[in-house]
C-alpha cells in the first residue's frame, strides 16, 4: 500500500512511519511531502492509496489539500494527523471527505483503530 505522509515537520513524518510499523502496517511504502502544495505536485506521479496529513502547514494547509483533491475528482483515502482536534475541525474534515482524524500525541493503537476500518 502506497502512503503519502504530509507534514511540515520531517521528524513528525518519521514518527508517523515508525508508529505505523509498530501498529502492524508492514506492507506500506511511503512518500513524504512538506505541505499541501508539495503533496499536490507529487500526487499524480505517486498515486497513493492513503494520505496522512497534518492540518496546519505553510503554503497550503491540510484541509485545503483535501478540498483540492476532491475538487479534482481524486477520491484517495485521507486522514488527518494533527495536534488540534476540536469538534468543529472533525466536522469540517468529515464534510470535506476525510475518513478519520488522529490527534497528536498518538500511539500505535490509535493508528490501528483509525486505519483498520479504512484500509482493512
C-alpha positions as CSV (number, residue, x, y, z in Angstrom):
1,X,0.0,0.0,0.0
2,X,1.3,3.4,-1.0
3,X,1.0,6.1,1.7
4,X,1.8,9.8,1.4
5,X,2.7,11.5,4.7
6,X,2.2,15.3,4.5
7,X,3.7,17.3,7.4
8,X,5.9,20.3,7.5
9,X,8.0,18.6,10.3
10,X,10.4,16.0,9.0
11,X,10.7,14.4,12.5
12,X,6.9,14.1,12.7
13,X,6.9,12.3,9.3
14,X,9.5,9.8,10.7
15,X,7.4,9.3,13.8
16,X,4.3,8.6,11.8
17,X,6.1,6.0,9.7
18,X,7.6,4.3,12.8
19,X,4.2,4.3,14.6
20,X,2.5,2.7,11.5
21,X,5.1,-0.1,11.5
22,X,4.6,-0.6,15.3
23,X,0.8,-0.8,14.6
24,X,1.5,-3.7,12.3
25,X,1.2,-2.0,9.0
26,X,4.3,-3.6,7.5
27,X,3.1,-3.6,3.9
28,X,3.3,0.2,3.4
29,X,5.7,2.2,1.3
30,X,6.0,5.9,1.8
31,X,6.3,9.2,0.0
32,X,6.7,12.4,2.0
33,X,5.6,15.9,1.3
34,X,6.3,19.2,3.2
35,X,2.9,20.7,2.8
36,X,-0.2,20.6,0.6
37,X,1.4,22.3,-2.4
38,X,4.3,19.7,-2.3
39,X,1.7,16.9,-1.9
40,X,-0.3,18.1,-4.9
41,X,2.8,18.2,-7.0
42,X,3.7,14.6,-6.2
43,X,0.2,13.2,-6.2
44,X,-0.2,12.2,-9.9
45,X,3.2,10.5,-10.1
46,X,3.0,8.6,-6.8
47,X,-0.8,7.9,-6.8
48,X,-1.1,6.9,-3.1
49,X,-3.8,4.7,-1.7
50,X,-3.8,6.7,1.5
51,X,-2.8,10.2,2.6
52,X,-2.0,11.0,6.2
53,X,-1.9,14.8,6.6
54,X,-1.2,17.5,9.2
55,X,-3.8,20.2,9.3
56,X,-1.6,23.3,9.9
57,X,1.2,23.8,7.4
58,X,2.7,26.7,5.4
59,X,1.9,27.2,1.7
60,X,-1.2,25.0,1.7
61,X,-2.8,23.5,4.8
62,X,-4.3,20.1,5.1
63,X,-8.0,21.0,4.7
64,X,-7.2,23.0,1.5
65,X,-5.3,20.0,0.2
66,X,-8.2,17.7,0.8
67,X,-10.6,20.1,-0.8
68,X,-8.3,20.5,-3.8
69,X,-8.1,16.7,-4.2
70,X,-11.8,16.2,-4.0
71,X,-12.5,19.1,-6.4
72,X,-10.1,17.4,-8.9
73,X,-12.1,14.1,-8.5
74,X,-9.4,12.4,-6.5
75,X,-11.1,10.1,-4.0
76,X,-7.9,8.9,-2.3
77,X,-8.4,7.7,1.3
78,X,-7.5,10.7,3.5
79,X,-6.9,11.1,7.2
80,X,-5.6,13.9,9.4
81,X,-2.8,13.5,11.9
82,X,-2.9,16.8,13.8
83,X,-2.4,18.5,17.2
84,X,-5.8,20.1,17.1
85,X,-8.9,18.0,17.1
86,X,-11.9,20.2,18.0
87,X,-15.4,19.1,17.3
88,X,-15.6,21.8,14.6
89,X,-12.4,20.5,12.9
90,X,-13.6,16.9,13.0
91,X,-16.9,18.0,11.4
92,X,-15.1,20.1,8.8
93,X,-12.7,17.2,8.0
94,X,-15.6,14.7,7.6
95,X,-17.6,17.1,5.4
96,X,-14.6,17.7,3.1
97,X,-14.2,13.9,2.7
98,X,-11.7,12.8,5.3
99,X,-12.1,9.3,6.7
100,X,-10.6,10.0,10.1
101,X,-8.7,12.4,12.3
102,X,-5.9,11.2,14.7
103,X,-4.9,13.6,17.4
104,X,-1.2,14.1,18.4
105,X,0.2,12.7,20.5
106,X,-0.8,9.3,19.1
107,X,0.1,5.7,19.7
108,X,0.3,2.6,17.6
109,X,-3.1,1.6,18.9
110,X,-4.6,4.9,17.9
111,X,-3.4,4.4,14.3
112,X,-4.5,0.8,14.3
113,X,-8.0,1.7,15.5
114,X,-8.3,4.6,12.9
115,X,-6.9,2.8,9.9
116,X,-8.3,-0.8,10.1
117,X,-11.8,0.3,9.1
118,X,-10.5,2.4,6.3
119,X,-7.8,0.1,4.7
120,X,-8.9,-3.3,6.0
